[in-house]
């Protein structure tokens, strides 16, 4: 024990001595005409700064953790097609679906932090930390938030045969139905699943969760009447609502939707209820700040492009300019909210 104590003391004293000596070493280095000049003239420092200033000087890989044709992929391609024109370099989409997005997230987390591999993720980024207990990366430490690209409210859609017209009607119907209501979702742990879990928790309506392998199959079965209730992605279901294939009861956002101005939010009936499918851009942690800022500025510039704005409006997508700090705060709030929902619903995927 005494040897361990003495060893510890030597380490502490040694560390303290090094700390006390540091100012003098620093002054000696600055005073030295050889060391100081050598450091200032270093070709490596100069090259690093040049690499940051001329980014991007070749193609950038954009990792999307979901298959082609989904909400994140659709909106991401709108942004990055125009961003390629803006910077004069290709932003190449690399779809890597699987395991709720964690396969692609793990790949992006370990990519070189040089600005040439970025992640375009969605709401799963703020849900997965609570669903998966054994991941090879850390969402908080391994990623740098860059830009909140979009928010899309879910729409509570029902089969046209359902008599309910309002959220209050759905709540009353659910409480009066023996065994509760069957609700579809686009899969375990998705925001559509968590929306129904939050609805169940906040209203007391008994709900039977019917998970599908994607929002498309779930919506098809609502249209066909196999299942009659679904919190559907607002972009995916808009055309079917407008065509009368499904009936919209409410949306999960705030205020009114430009595309469906008569549709109220769920929060008018259930205060505090809010659930968005969001998309955003992340860089691997350690990506130089000038590159992060340049990428953020380019993405913000896309919101002034008429072609981009027109496509986003038609898809029922909300968007607004923002900084990396804005996005970091948004992600933190989403993590807190969905962490509570996952815990209350006792959802575990791995």
NORSULQUI-V609796 format. One record per pair of residues at least 4 apart in sequence whose C-alpha atoms are under 7 Angstrom apart, sorted by sequence separation. I is the first residue (numbers start at 1). J is the second residue. D is the distance in whole Angstrom. If there is no record, write none. Layout:
i,j,d
I,J,D
I,J,D
//
This chain:
i,j,d
1,5,6
2,6,6
3,7,6
4,8,6
5,9,6
6,10,6
7,11,6
8,12,6
9,13,6
10,14,6
11,15,6
12,16,6
13,17,6
14,18,6
15,19,6
16,20,6
17,21,6
18,22,6
21,25,6
22,26,6
23,27,6
24,28,6
25,29,6
26,30,6
27,31,6
28,32,6
32,36,6
33,37,6
34,38,6
35,39,6
36,40,6
37,41,6
38,42,6
42,46,7
43,47,6
44,48,6
45,49,6
46,50,6
47,51,6
48,52,6
49,53,6
50,54,6
51,55,6
69,73,6
70,74,6
71,75,6
72,76,6
73,77,6
74,78,7
75,79,7
76,80,6
77,81,6
78,82,7
79,83,6
80,84,6
81,85,7
82,86,6
83,87,6
84,88,6
97,101,6
99,103,6
101,105,6
102,106,6
103,107,6
104,108,6
105,109,6
106,110,7
107,111,6
121,125,7
123,127,7
124,128,6
127,131,7
128,132,6
138,142,6
139,143,6
158,162,7
165,169,6
166,170,6
167,171,6
168,172,6
169,173,6
170,174,6
171,175,6
172,176,6
173,177,6
177,181,7
186,190,6
189,193,6
190,194,6
191,195,6
192,196,7
193,197,6
194,198,6
195,199,6
196,200,6
197,201,6
198,202,6
199,203,6
200,204,5
213,217,7
214,218,7
215,219,6
216,220,6
217,221,6
218,222,6
219,223,6
220,224,6
221,225,6
222,226,6
233,237,6
234,238,6
237,241,6
238,242,6
239,243,6
240,244,6
241,245,6
257,261,5
264,268,7
266,270,6
267,271,4
283,287,7
288,292,7
289,293,6
290,294,6
291,295,6
292,296,6
293,297,6
294,298,6
295,299,6
296,300,6
297,301,6
298,302,7
305,309,6
306,310,6
307,311,6
308,312,6
309,313,6
310,314,6
311,315,6
312,316,7
313,317,6
322,326,6
323,327,6
324,328,6
325,329,6
326,330,6
327,331,6
328,332,6
329,333,6
330,334,6
331,335,6
332,336,6
333,337,6
334,338,6
335,339,6
336,340,6
337,341,7
338,342,6
339,343,6
340,344,6
341,345,6
342,346,6
343,347,7
68,73,6
69,74,6
84,89,5
98,103,6
137,142,7
164,169,5
175,180,7
188,193,6
189,194,6
200,205,5
212,217,7
221,226,5
222,227,5
232,237,6
240,245,5
241,246,5
256,261,5
267,272,6
287,292,7
303,308,7
312,317,5
342,347,5
29,35,6
30,36,5
84,90,5
111,117,7
164,170,6
174,180,5
186,192,6
187,193,7
200,206,6
212,218,6
221,227,6
222,228,5
240,246,6
241,247,6
267,273,5
302,308,7
303,309,6
29,36,6
66,73,7
84,91,6
97,104,7
174,181,6
185,192,5
186,193,7
200,207,6
222,229,7
241,248,6
256,263,7
266,273,6
267,274,7
96,104,5
185,193,5
256,264,6
64,73,7
108,117,7
256,265,7
108,118,7
255,265,6
80,91,6
108,119,6
254,265,6
251,263,7
253,265,6
250,263,6
251,264,6
252,265,6
250,264,5
251,265,5
252,266,6
250,265,5
251,266,6
250,266,6
215,232,7
252,273,7
253,274,6
300,321,6
223,245,6
252,274,5
253,275,6
188,211,6
223,246,6
252,275,5
253,276,6
183,207,7
187,211,5
252,276,7
181,206,6
182,207,6
183,208,6
184,209,6
185,210,6
186,211,6
187,212,5
180,206,5
181,207,5
182,208,5
183,209,5
184,210,5
185,211,5
186,212,5
187,213,5
68,95,7
180,207,5
181,208,6
182,209,6
183,210,6
184,211,6
185,212,6
186,213,6
187,214,6
296,323,7
67,95,6
109,137,7
180,208,7
182,210,7
184,212,7
186,214,4
62,91,6
64,93,7
66,95,6
67,96,7
186,215,4
59,89,6
60,90,6
61,91,6
62,92,6
63,93,6
64,94,6
65,95,6
66,96,6
67,97,5
106,136,7
175,205,6
185,215,7
58,89,6
59,90,5
60,91,5
61,92,5
62,93,5
63,94,5
64,95,5
65,96,5
66,97,4
106,137,6
174,205,6
175,206,7
57,89,7
59,91,6
60,92,6
61,93,6
62,94,6
63,95,6
64,96,6
65,97,5
174,206,6
186,218,6
56,89,7
59,92,7
61,94,7
63,96,7
109,142,5
185,218,6
109,143,6
171,205,6
184,218,6
66,101,6
196,231,7
65,101,5
195,231,7
65,104,5
192,231,5
65,105,7
192,232,7
63,104,7
184,227,7
183,227,7
63,108,7
182,227,6
183,228,7
184,229,6
185,230,6
182,228,7
183,229,5
184,230,5
182,229,7
183,230,5
72,122,7
61,116,6
62,117,6
63,118,6
64,119,6
60,116,4
61,117,5
62,118,5
63,119,5
64,120,5
65,121,7
60,117,6
61,118,6
62,119,6
63,120,6
64,121,6
259,316,6
62,120,6
159,222,6
158,222,7
159,223,6
124,190,7
159,225,6
123,191,7
159,228,5
158,228,5
159,229,7
158,229,5
157,229,6
158,230,6
157,230,5
156,230,6
157,231,6
156,231,4
157,232,7
155,231,5
156,232,6
154,231,6
155,232,5
154,232,5
155,233,6
154,233,5
155,234,5
153,233,7
154,234,5
195,275,6
235,315,5
153,234,6
235,316,5
152,234,6
167,249,6
234,316,6
166,249,6
167,250,7
165,249,6
160,246,6
191,277,7
159,246,5
160,247,5
158,246,6
159,247,6
157,246,6
158,247,5
157,247,5
158,248,7
157,248,4
156,248,6
157,249,6
155,248,7
156,249,6
156,250,5
155,250,6
156,251,6
155,251,4
154,251,6
155,252,6
153,251,6
154,252,5
153,252,5
167,266,7
153,253,5
168,269,7
167,269,7
154,275,7
153,275,7
154,276,6
153,276,5
152,276,5
153,277,6
151,276,6
152,277,5
151,277,6
152,278,6
151,278,4
150,278,6
151,279,7
150,279,5
149,279,5
150,280,7
148,279,6
149,280,5
148,280,4
147,280,6
148,281,7
147,281,5
146,281,5
145,281,6
146,282,5
145,282,5
146,283,7
144,282,5
145,283,7
143,282,6
144,283,5
143,283,6
144,284,6
143,284,5
144,285,5
142,284,6
143,285,5
142,285,5
198,341,6
141,285,7
146,292,6
194,341,7
197,345,7
147,296,6
146,296,6
123,277,6
122,277,7
123,278,5
122,278,5
123,279,7
122,279,4
121,279,6
122,280,6
120,279,7
121,280,6
120,280,6
121,281,6
120,281,5
119,281,6
120,282,6
119,282,5
118,282,6
119,283,6
152,316,7
118,283,5
152,317,5
118,284,7
151,317,6
152,318,6
150,317,6
151,318,5
115,283,7
150,318,6
151,319,6
150,319,5
149,319,6
113,284,5
113,285,6
115,287,6
111,284,7
113,286,6
114,287,6
113,287,4
148,322,7
109,284,5
147,322,7
108,284,7
115,291,6
147,323,6
147,324,6
146,324,4
145,324,6
148,327,6
147,327,6
146,327,7
145,327,6
145,328,6
126,331,7
72,279,6
126,334,6
127,335,7
126,335,5
130,339,6
127,338,6
126,338,7
127,339,7
130,342,7
83,298,7
131,347,7
132,348,7
131,348,5
132,349,6
133,350,6
131,349,5
132,350,5
131,350,7
79,302,7
79,308,7
78,308,6
55,291,7
52,290,6
52,291,6
//
